[in-house]
Amino acid sequence: MMKQVMSFSKLKIYFFIFIIPFLSVQLHSSEIAHKNCLDYLKFGFFISVSSQEFHQVVSALEDKPFLRKRSLQEYQNITSEGGRLFLLSDKSAGYGIRSDGLLISVFKNGGAKGLGSAVVKDAILKGAHSLICADGPLKDFYESLGFAVTTRFQMSPENAGYDLFWENGIRPDMLFMELKK
C-alpha cells in the first residue's frame, strides 16, 4: 500500500515539474490565444459552416450598412478556393477567411460587450492576417487588435460592396490593413 502512495506522489511531482510548465508555455505563447480561451468560456466556439448556412445568416442581418453581404455564389467560390466561413455556435457572430488570409464578412448581431474583439481574435488564430474596411471607427477597432493601415483608396460601390447615401457626397476612404508582425 505504501509503495502505491509513493508512486502516486511521484506522479504528482512529475506533473507539477514537467506538465504544468509545458501547458503554461503553450497557453501563453500568444497573448491572443490566451485571451481567446477566456472568450470561448464567455461567448462559445466558432464552428466552420457551409457557404449556404453562412449566406443564410448574413442575408438575414439588418442594420449592418458596412457589412458586405456577398451572394451565395461568392461564398461558394470563396470556400471552393480554400477559404473558410465560421459562425458562433448561436449564430450571433461570424466571419470568413479567404485562402489568401483576407478577413471578410465580419459581423456580430447584438451580443455581449467584447464579442466583436472575440470574433477578430478567433479569426487571427485561424489564419486571418489582412482585411479591408471603411475609414472611421472600424480603423481604430482593428488597430486595437494589431492591424495597421497599409493602403488607402477611394470608396466606390464596387470595392465596398455596398452603396450608401453619404451627406454632401463625401465617402470615407477604404483601408487595406495587415496584421503587424
Steps between C-alpha positions, in 0.01 A plus 500: 500500500780741589670435168184604308476824699862576421452448128189722503704767680775469241241531227372824656856635520569416135171661404589827674862502384450402135138519387381828656795705363445346155131593504583846626742559213241376250221719638716812534683467169258755354322775687208464260480124552495547877228765487307290250473218755305739721289607202401137438378475857302822467360481145534143375685351203513597136423205277575455132181516292396455139469790260122444494465526879728803522319678217163430660607656832673803344211567260255518790700767686347846514653836595849399383574770240876437491477123471568378150235236446628277225285279283477128562711446187773729637510308829507170308792628293685605815464154656578314178826698479601392853335772708304426815185642659426500873199569719476522876306202631190718556549672160521846660842567345717376219771562245671355198864455405596483135779266401739799482432587867263791433241535776152550351136539605574570867179550694343484842129524550458640848670296763707586802768766518825363365343267246638698204853463635442129557396462135818662370729321748355165395550591133864591565558166670352328195725681252350842421773758451347776286168676446329788320275743687364852480699773673352610831420309818578165338856615435551571870337170597725294271810695604424412863517134396837528328422605143663795323394693190720419202292643213229765474270531196174673408178321579270401219197268502713245313788480746285551812227256405227742597365836388397735779374853490774728626429854616652751254617206287803450725596139549764368738809340353534125491795359692703188436639390836750231588580333828822639647778246534 
